């Protein structure tokens, strides 16, 4: 077997079972002389709860995976072309499909005996949005071997899609032959304010830029917290591995102690038997000696 097929089996296991199963398979590979494969298996990281649920979804619903990947291609193309009409249409499909897949992931996790909490559920939805937004994220998600939740790039969120500009229809043409006299310009309409009115989307774009900056700051903080979590998770895995080794050693020592106690019992029985035998042979030897002495004395008396 190769590491990919082994990983496919491991990453649908609940995170609490992952480390033990991974180490067992790595030990088997090492025993079989597959040192390189054993090292690759041992390097596999335990998934978070939301990543595990996402992996379950990918392995259980391949048709839905294809639907999401195709929708992501269409969304990215429409976003690239700044096609507001297409974006709004695909955005409605996005919300429907993400909601359906998120519920399916929740049901799969519950069916496996590990229901998702609200935080993990949001992470699953976040991962689905990332797969829609980014081709690399889509490939990671579709592999079914996620270690942690994916994060959609800033600027391609559902809110950004909803804010896509639409082309305004031109003002209706004036009737032929009629000339409307120019309106006198009001003092408060001249200058920069008039220029702003010629750009009605400027305020909205400023708000979007501010929102994107806030999202980037929040994203940076989230990544920092996730990195702290992964470091803590790595410590947990190392400690679990150490504990497992100590428990195995304790089991071995307990077995050795049991064998030693049993051996001591047998040796004591052998010693008791040997002592009894020695006592019996000593008594028999004394009797034989006395009989020999009696026989010798009788022989000596006959020779006189």
Secondary structure, 3 states (H helix, E strand, C coil): CCHHHHHHHHCCCCHHHHHHHHHHHHHHHHHCCCHHHHHHHHCCCCCCHHHHHHHHHHHHCHHHHHHHHHHHHHHHHHHHCCCHHHHHHHHHHHHHHHHHHHHHHHHHHHHCCCCCCHHHHHHHHHHHHHHHHCHHHHHHHHHCCCCCCCCCCCCCCHHHHHCCCCCCCCCCCCCCCCCCCCCCCCHHHCCHHHHHHCCCCHHHHHHHHHHHHHHHHHHHHHHHHHHHHHHHHHHHHHHHHHHHHHHHHHHHHHHHHHHHHHHHHHHHHHHHHHHHHHHHHHHHHHHHHHHHHHHHHHHHHHHC
